Amino acid sequence: MMMRHLNLSSTVAEIADTVGKRRLATVFPESEVAEIVNAFAGAEHARLVYVVRHDQQLIGVISLGHLAKHLLFHHCDKAVDNLQLISMATSETAADFIDRPVISAHLSETIEPVLKRMLSANIKEIPVLDDQERLVGDLTLVDILHLCSKDILNNESS
């Protein structure tokens, strides 16, 4: 199989098409913690679980790190303040674990501004949305590095 080389001017849709469909980790806002953990386990590349409505409109994301901090706080060396304990004790559904703000990409965008948003927010995975804000895929930093490597390396040597 021949690898298709894209560049930073390529659209998110072109990258998504090249990457192909992969199983996304999704849950509904009312999903319980066990369902969130199962969603992470069922998607081999996932660092995020996407919280969607039944029409696939994206509501938010849950990062693996955020979920781990809540579920495994008693294993951390850092002191936990009372407000954080209350939040941890009352978190029961996916809606309670959503990270804010959600940084996303749209199919029609070019890769360069998406990459800049990802780097400035220090995120490795981003949801891809259509014009109706429905989740249609995801894009990882590895995808961009792999598919746009020639463009990225040429920019670095200039």
C-alpha positions as CSV (number, residue, x, y, z in Angstrom):
1,M,0.0,0.0,0.0
2,M,1.4,3.4,-1.0
3,M,1.4,6.1,1.6
4,R,-0.2,9.3,0.4
5,H,1.8,12.4,1.3
6,L,-0.2,15.5,2.2
7,N,0.9,18.9,3.3
8,L,-0.2,21.5,5.9
9,S,-2.4,23.1,3.3
10,S,-4.4,19.9,3.0
11,T,-7.9,19.8,4.5
12,V,-8.9,17.9,7.5
13,A,-11.2,15.9,5.2
14,E,-8.3,14.8,3.1
15,I,-6.3,13.7,6.1
16,A,-9.4,11.9,7.6
17,D,-10.0,10.2,4.2
18,T,-6.3,9.0,4.1
19,V,-6.4,7.8,7.7
20,G,-9.7,6.0,7.1
21,K,-12.5,5.1,9.5
22,R,-11.4,3.9,12.9
23,R,-13.5,3.1,15.9
24,L,-14.1,6.2,18.0
25,A,-14.6,6.0,21.8
26,T,-18.0,7.6,22.3
27,V,-20.5,7.7,25.2
28,F,-23.7,9.6,25.9
29,P,-23.9,12.3,28.6
30,E,-25.8,9.9,30.9
31,S,-23.2,7.1,30.6
32,E,-21.8,5.8,33.8
33,V,-18.1,5.5,34.7
34,A,-17.9,1.8,33.7
35,E,-19.1,2.7,30.2
36,I,-16.5,5.5,29.9
37,V,-13.7,3.1,30.9
38,N,-15.1,0.5,28.4
39,A,-15.1,3.1,25.7
40,F,-11.4,3.9,26.3
41,A,-10.6,0.1,26.3
42,G,-12.5,-0.5,23.0
43,A,-10.6,2.1,21.0
44,E,-7.0,1.2,20.7
45,H,-5.6,4.7,19.9
46,A,-7.9,6.7,22.1
47,R,-6.7,9.3,24.6
48,L,-10.2,10.9,24.5
49,V,-13.7,9.7,24.9
50,Y,-16.2,11.8,23.0
51,V,-19.5,12.6,24.7
52,V,-22.2,12.9,22.0
53,R,-25.9,13.3,21.8
54,H,-27.9,10.5,20.1
55,D,-27.6,12.4,16.8
56,Q,-23.8,12.3,17.1
57,Q,-23.5,16.1,17.9
58,L,-20.4,16.5,20.1
59,I,-21.1,17.8,23.6
60,G,-17.6,17.4,25.0
61,V,-14.6,15.2,25.6
62,I,-13.2,13.3,28.5
63,S,-9.5,12.9,28.5
64,L,-7.9,9.8,29.9
65,G,-5.8,11.9,32.3
66,H,-8.8,13.8,33.7
67,L,-10.7,10.5,34.2
68,A,-7.6,8.9,35.9
69,K,-7.2,11.9,38.2
70,H,-10.8,11.5,39.4
71,L,-10.8,7.7,39.7
72,L,-7.3,7.3,41.1
73,F,-6.9,10.4,43.2
74,H,-6.1,8.3,46.3
75,H,-3.0,7.0,44.5
76,C,-1.6,10.5,43.9
77,D,1.0,12.0,46.1
78,K,-0.5,15.5,45.7
79,A,-2.8,16.9,48.4
80,V,-6.5,17.0,47.3
81,D,-8.5,20.0,48.4
82,N,-12.0,19.7,49.8
83,L,-13.7,21.2,46.7
84,Q,-11.9,18.7,44.5
85,L,-13.0,15.8,46.8
86,I,-16.6,16.9,46.6
87,S,-16.4,17.1,42.8
88,M,-14.8,13.6,42.7
89,A,-17.4,12.1,45.0
90,T,-20.4,13.5,43.0
91,S,-19.1,12.7,39.5
92,E,-21.3,9.8,38.3
93,T,-21.9,10.3,34.6
94,A,-20.0,11.3,31.5
95,A,-21.6,14.8,31.7
96,D,-19.8,15.2,35.1
97,F,-16.4,14.4,33.6
98,I,-16.4,16.6,30.5
99,D,-13.3,18.7,29.9
100,R,-13.8,22.3,28.9
101,P,-13.2,23.9,26.5
102,V,-13.5,21.4,23.6
103,I,-11.0,22.1,20.9
104,S,-12.1,20.6,17.6
105,A,-11.5,20.6,13.9
106,H,-13.9,20.9,11.0
107,L,-13.6,18.9,7.8
108,S,-13.3,22.0,5.6
109,E,-10.3,23.5,7.6
110,T,-6.8,23.2,6.5
111,I,-4.3,21.3,8.7
112,E,-2.0,24.1,9.6
113,P,-4.4,26.1,11.9
114,V,-5.6,22.8,13.4
115,L,-2.0,21.8,14.2
116,K,-1.3,25.2,15.8
117,R,-4.4,24.8,18.0
118,M,-3.3,21.4,19.0
119,L,0.2,22.4,19.8
120,S,-0.8,25.6,21.8
121,A,-3.3,23.5,23.8
122,N,-0.9,20.6,24.2
123,I,-3.3,18.1,22.9
124,K,-2.5,15.0,20.9
125,E,-6.0,14.1,19.6
126,I,-8.8,16.3,18.3
127,P,-12.4,15.5,17.3
128,V,-13.4,16.1,13.7
129,L,-16.8,17.6,13.1
130,D,-19.0,18.2,10.1
131,D,-21.0,21.4,9.4
132,Q,-23.7,20.3,11.8
133,E,-21.2,19.8,14.6
134,R,-21.6,16.0,14.4
135,L,-18.6,13.9,15.3
136,V,-17.4,12.2,12.1
137,G,-13.8,11.2,13.1
138,D,-10.7,12.2,15.0
139,L,-7.3,13.3,14.1
140,T,-4.1,12.7,16.1
141,L,-0.8,14.4,16.2
142,V,0.8,11.2,14.9
143,D,-1.6,11.3,11.9
144,I,-0.4,14.8,11.0
145,L,3.2,14.1,11.5
146,H,3.0,10.9,9.5
147,L,1.0,12.2,6.6
148,C,2.6,15.7,6.4
149,S,6.1,14.7,7.3
150,K,7.7,15.9,4.0
151,D,6.1,19.4,4.4
152,I,6.9,19.6,8.1
153,L,10.6,18.6,7.5
154,N,10.9,21.0,4.6
155,N,9.6,23.9,6.7
156,E,12.1,23.0,9.5
157,S,15.1,23.1,7.2
158,S,14.1,26.5,5.6
